[in-house]
């Protein structure tokens, strides 16, 4: 089957104008059936995935329950196989419009994550060994995993690079470039991103990073305990359809 599809792609590339290639290829490879299979087997109950979302490697993508994946997002699995999850979005998440996921080994958004418009998760890139080869055909680097902890909020136009862990309970400011790990319960901003505040569990308040201490670090709950606390709260979370797609119109 894979050989047949490869031959079909080559024939279409060789003989058809670009304006006709996309629609005919989608019809010939039964993209509609793939979309239905994805929603049936790889998306949890109560979740909404907008029809405009593009999946490259959908068999290696998993979406949790009661999660919204907004319009114009692109999930790009660079190293595909038949079994493992390469891009995972947890339960009770909201993925904003125009988000881009390009996986190396793995990208994970843990439960209760919230990303704004135009966020990017760059798990790998193109090889840079030689500028004498066009970068568009230089092949992909191996990359490294990206892990966004429980209940993180990435505001608007945040870019997260490969190998980064954002600790649970953290907030990343608009247009930040996250190049290194962010500890739990941090507010971080800038390019490159740096921590400016952390949450003091003794006084239940955000404090400047200069006032942080090892004693306060020991009060931070584990991610497992934090996730359980959020799950036991009385807050009702359902897919945010209006912010997820223009299909749902005006208020």
Backbone torsions as a table, in degrees:
resi	resn	phi	psi	omega
1	UNK	NA	-44.7	179.7
2	UNK	-62.7	-38.8	177.7
3	UNK	-63.8	-38.8	178.1
4	UNK	-63.1	-44.3	178.7
5	UNK	-64.4	-38.5	178.6
6	UNK	-62.9	-43.1	178.1
7	UNK	-63.8	-39.0	178.7
8	UNK	-64.0	-44.2	178.7
9	UNK	-59.6	-43.8	-179.2
10	UNK	-63.1	-42.0	179.7
11	UNK	-62.9	-40.6	-180.0
12	UNK	-67.6	-42.6	177.7
13	UNK	-59.3	-42.2	-172.8
14	UNK	-73.9	-31.9	-165.4
15	UNK	-115.4	-20.2	-172.7
16	UNK	-107.0	147.1	171.6
17	UNK	-68.5	154.4	-176.5
18	UNK	-57.4	-33.7	-176.4
19	UNK	-64.4	-23.8	-178.7
20	UNK	-102.9	-15.9	-172.5
21	UNK	-60.8	-49.2	-174.4
22	UNK	-60.9	-55.4	-177.9
23	UNK	-60.1	-40.6	-178.5
24	UNK	-69.8	-39.5	178.8
25	UNK	-63.5	-42.2	179.2
26	UNK	-61.9	-39.9	178.4
27	UNK	-67.6	-44.1	-176.0
28	UNK	-68.0	-31.6	-178.1
29	UNK	-98.8	8.3	173.1
30	UNK	57.5	51.6	-179.4
31	UNK	-59.3	-32.0	-180.0
32	UNK	-63.3	-42.5	177.8
33	UNK	-64.7	-37.7	176.9
34	UNK	-61.8	-42.6	179.6
35	UNK	-61.6	-43.2	178.8
36	UNK	-65.6	-40.6	179.0
37	UNK	-63.3	-40.2	178.4
38	UNK	-61.1	-49.2	-177.9
39	UNK	-65.0	-31.0	-178.8
40	UNK	-78.7	-39.4	-170.8
41	UNK	-106.3	-18.7	-171.6
42	UNK	-122.3	3.1	-178.6
43	UNK	-122.6	130.9	-178.0
44	UNK	-73.7	166.1	-179.1
45	UNK	-64.7	145.1	177.1
46	UNK	79.0	6.2	-178.6
47	UNK	-96.7	155.6	176.5
48	UNK	-122.1	124.3	173.2
49	UNK	-118.5	116.3	-175.0
50	UNK	-63.4	144.9	179.9
51	UNK	-60.7	-20.1	-179.9
52	UNK	-81.2	-8.3	-178.9
53	UNK	-65.8	133.4	178.5
54	UNK	-102.2	131.2	178.4
55	UNK	-117.7	118.2	172.2
56	UNK	-111.6	99.2	-174.8
57	UNK	98.5	43.3	-171.8
58	UNK	-61.3	-25.3	179.1
59	UNK	-67.8	-14.6	178.5
60	UNK	-108.4	16.6	177.5
61	UNK	-115.2	138.2	176.5
62	UNK	-134.2	130.8	178.3
63	UNK	-114.1	132.3	-177.8
64	UNK	-76.1	-162.0	-176.3
65	UNK	-92.8	147.7	174.8
66	UNK	56.6	41.5	-177.0
67	UNK	-119.0	146.0	175.0
68	UNK	-109.0	129.6	168.7
69	UNK	-115.1	111.1	-168.0
70	UNK	-77.4	173.4	-175.0
71	UNK	-64.7	151.6	174.0
72	UNK	66.7	18.8	172.9
73	UNK	-78.9	154.8	178.9
74	UNK	-131.8	120.0	174.9
75	UNK	-105.5	113.0	-175.8
76	UNK	-117.6	105.0	177.1
77	UNK	-89.6	110.7	-173.9
78	UNK	-79.8	-33.0	-178.4
79	UNK	-119.6	95.9	-170.5
80	UNK	-96.9	144.5	170.7
81	UNK	-143.9	-176.8	-172.1
82	UNK	-90.7	0.4	-170.1
83	UNK	-133.8	-48.3	-166.7
84	UNK	-82.3	152.5	176.4
85	UNK	-85.7	118.6	-178.1
86	UNK	-98.1	-29.8	174.5
87	UNK	-129.9	122.7	-176.4
88	UNK	-128.2	127.9	171.9
89	UNK	-116.2	126.9	-171.6
90	UNK	-78.3	-162.9	179.8
91	UNK	-81.4	151.0	174.2
92	UNK	56.2	39.9	178.0
93	UNK	-103.6	158.4	169.1
94	UNK	-129.0	117.3	177.0
95	UNK	-102.1	116.9	-173.2
96	UNK	-70.0	171.3	-177.5
97	UNK	-63.5	141.2	172.9
98	UNK	70.6	21.3	176.4
99	UNK	-74.1	149.5	-177.4
100	UNK	-128.2	125.0	177.5
101	UNK	-117.5	119.6	177.0
102	UNK	-124.9	103.4	-167.5
103	UNK	-87.8	142.6	161.0
104	UNK	-93.2	-113.6	176.5
105	UNK	-65.4	-40.0	-173.4
106	UNK	-173.8	143.2	169.3
107	UNK	-126.4	128.1	-179.7
108	UNK	-128.5	127.0	164.7
109	UNK	-105.4	113.3	-178.5
110	UNK	-71.5	173.8	-176.0
111	UNK	-56.1	147.6	176.0
112	UNK	68.5	17.2	177.2
113	UNK	-74.9	149.8	-176.7
114	UNK	-137.0	114.5	176.8
115	UNK	-115.1	139.8	179.0
116	UNK	-84.1	-164.5	-177.8
117	UNK	-69.6	139.0	166.6
118	UNK	66.1	39.0	174.2
119	UNK	-90.9	148.6	-174.3
120	UNK	-130.9	136.1	179.6
121	UNK	-122.7	104.5	-169.5
122	UNK	-106.2	90.7	-175.8
123	UNK	-81.1	-13.9	174.0
124	UNK	-160.0	174.0	179.1
125	UNK	-143.8	-171.0	177.5
126	UNK	-85.8	149.9	-179.3
127	UNK	-63.5	142.1	-176.3
128	UNK	-118.0	14.3	-173.5
129	UNK	-58.4	-36.8	-175.9
130	UNK	-140.2	125.1	174.3
131	UNK	-76.8	0.2	178.5
132	UNK	-84.5	-5.0	175.6
133	UNK	-111.3	134.3	176.8
134	UNK	-57.3	128.5	-176.0
135	UNK	-60.8	-27.0	-178.2
136	UNK	-66.4	-21.2	178.6
137	UNK	-120.0	16.1	-175.5
138	UNK	-79.7	-7.4	-178.8
139	UNK	88.2	168.7	-173.7
140	UNK	-98.9	145.8	170.3
141	UNK	-74.8	163.4	-179.5
142	UNK	-66.2	-35.2	178.9
143	UNK	74.2	-170.9	179.4
144	UNK	-152.9	161.9	-174.3
145	UNK	-70.1	151.5	171.4
146	UNK	-120.0	132.6	-179.6
147	UNK	-133.2	117.0	177.1
148	UNK	-104.8	119.6	-171.3
149	UNK	-71.0	174.8	-179.2
150	UNK	-57.3	135.0	173.5
151	UNK	54.7	49.8	170.9
152	UNK	-98.0	146.8	176.7
153	UNK	-119.2	113.6	172.5
154	UNK	-101.4	115.3	-166.6
155	UNK	-71.3	-98.6	-176.1
156	UNK	-126.3	133.3	174.4
157	UNK	56.6	41.5	175.8
158	UNK	-87.0	137.2	175.5
159	UNK	-116.8	127.5	179.2
160	UNK	-114.6	125.6	-177.9
161	UNK	-91.3	166.2	-177.6
162	UNK	-58.6	147.3	176.0
163	UNK	80.5	11.0	-174.8
164	UNK	-100.7	139.8	170.5
165	UNK	-116.9	123.2	173.6
166	UNK	-102.2	117.3	-174.5
167	UNK	-67.3	155.4	-175.6
168	UNK	-59.4	146.7	177.6
169	UNK	76.7	12.6	-174.3
170	UNK	-95.4	158.6	177.3
171	UNK	-125.4	130.3	178.9
172	UNK	-112.6	125.9	-174.6
173	UNK	-70.8	164.1	-175.5
174	UNK	-59.8	138.3	175.9
175	UNK	62.3	24.2	178.0
176	UNK	-79.8	151.1	174.0
177	UNK	-113.0	110.2	-174.9
178	UNK	-95.0	107.8	-174.7
179	UNK	-108.2	-13.3	-179.2
180	UNK	-144.7	168.9	-174.3
181	UNK	-60.6	144.7	175.4
182	UNK	-113.9	126.9	-178.3
183	UNK	-70.4	162.8	-178.6
184	UNK	-60.2	150.8	175.6
185	UNK	52.9	53.9	178.3
186	UNK	-118.7	152.1	162.5
187	UNK	-109.5	122.4	-175.1
188	UNK	-130.7	141.4	-176.6
189	UNK	-143.3	160.8	167.1
190	UNK	105.6	175.9	179.6
191	UNK	-135.0	100.3	0.6
192	UNK	-74.2	157.1	-175.6
193	UNK	-67.6	137.5	176.2
194	UNK	-138.1	150.6	-178.9
195	UNK	-77.4	129.0	178.3
196	UNK	-114.1	-23.5	178.2
197	UNK	-143.9	155.8	169.8
198	UNK	-137.1	160.6	-175.4
199	UNK	-90.9	124.7	-179.9
200	UNK	-90.4	107.8	-178.7
201	UNK	-75.5	-15.1	176.8
202	UNK	-71.4	-43.3	-178.8
203	UNK	-107.8	-0.6	179.7
204	UNK	52.7	58.1	179.7
205	UNK	-155.5	150.6	172.4
206	UNK	-75.1	135.9	179.0
207	UNK	-129.0	156.7	178.1
208	UNK	-61.6	147.0	-176.0
209	UNK	-61.3	-28.0	-179.9
210	UNK	-64.5	-23.3	-178.5
211	UNK	-93.0	2.1	-176.9
212	UNK	-73.7	150.4	-177.9
213	UNK	-143.9	164.4	176.4
214	UNK	-62.7	-32.4	178.4
215	UNK	-62.7	-42.7	178.3
216	UNK	-67.9	-34.3	178.4
217	UNK	-58.4	-37.6	-176.8
218	UNK	-71.0	-15.0	-180.0
219	UNK	-86.5	-8.6	-176.0
220	UNK	-70.5	130.2	178.2
221	UNK	-71.6	154.9	174.2
222	UNK	-67.1	161.9	179.6
223	UNK	-63.8	-38.1	179.4
224	UNK	-63.0	-46.0	179.0
225	UNK	-65.1	-39.1	179.6
226	UNK	-64.6	-42.8	178.9
227	UNK	-63.1	-41.2	178.9
228	UNK	-63.7	-38.7	178.5
229	UNK	-63.6	-43.2	178.6
230	UNK	-64.3	-41.1	-178.9
231	UNK	-66.1	-28.6	-178.1
232	UNK	-89.1	-3.4	178.5
233	UNK	-70.7	163.8	-177.5
234	UNK	-85.9	-0.4	-178.6
235	UNK	-66.9	130.0	178.1
236	UNK	-96.4	124.7	-178.4
237	UNK	-119.1	126.2	176.4
238	UNK	-133.7	161.1	-179.3
239	UNK	-54.2	135.2	-178.0
240	UNK	-91.9	84.2	-171.1
241	UNK	-69.5	-38.7	-176.8
242	UNK	-63.5	-43.4	178.9
243	UNK	-78.5	-15.2	-177.9
244	UNK	-85.8	-21.9	-174.4
245	UNK	-160.4	140.6	174.5
246	UNK	-68.3	-14.5	178.4
247	UNK	-58.4	-22.3	-176.0
248	UNK	-97.0	8.5	164.1
249	UNK	71.7	-149.6	-171.3
250	UNK	-106.2	157.5	169.8
251	UNK	-96.0	NA	NA
